[in-house]
Amino acid sequence: MNRPDDAHFRATLGHYLTGVTVVAAHTDQGPTGFTCQSFASLSLDPPLIIFAATTLSQSWPRVREAGVVGVSILSQSQEDIARQFATTGADKFAGVGHLRSPAGAPLIEGAIAHVEGTITSVSTHGDHDVVVVAVTGVDHFGGEPLAYFRGGFRSLD
């Protein structure tokens, strides 16, 4: 085994296929959000999800302050949206169709699934915050997911 220098560590973990989500919240300044591929189900009883947000993010502090989040699991046709929400300083919602969840969180139209919830805990580990969310609503739709593998977006086709 090799020692985990930054490049080798990133390349090795890049071999793990992940889905791609947008984590978003509505704030006093309007909707904000970020692309996130570190996302998973944590518990069925009670229903909890978990995601990781970089501590250097400009959007994450605003999402955290809002407290209520909407997670959109992106479809394979939404790579442009994933890239837009990954861009620092961009108007992330410019030209992106979205609706509001019952609690007010933005949800991306055309996503294959939506999850809404309230942030219950945040802990910092390295350069990321690990966030636990109590789920208050879910929905899923047809379509195939957008995937991320070996440093690039992929589809399951």
HELIX and SHEET records of a PDB file:
HELIX    1   1 ASP A    6  LEU A   13  1                                   8    
HELIX    2   2 TRP A   60  ALA A   66  1                                   7    
HELIX    3   3 GLU A   79  PHE A   85  1                                   7    
SHEET    1   A 3 THR A  18  GLY A  19  0                                        
SHEET    2   A 3 ALA A 147  PHE A 149 -1                                        
SHEET    3   A 3 GLY A 152  ARG A 154 -1                                        
SHEET    1   B 7 GLY A  30  CYS A  36  0                                        
SHEET    2   B 7 THR A  21  THR A  27 -1                                        
SHEET    3   B 7 VAL A  68  ILE A  73 -1                                        
SHEET    4   B 7 ALA A 113  HIS A 125 -1                                        
SHEET    5   B 7 HIS A 128  HIS A 140 -1                                        
SHEET    6   B 7 PRO A  47  THR A  54 -1                                        
SHEET    7   B 7 PHE A  39  LEU A  44 -1                                        
SHEET    1   C 2 HIS A  98  ARG A 100  0                                        
SHEET    2   C 2 PRO A 106  ILE A 108 -1                                        
END                                                                             
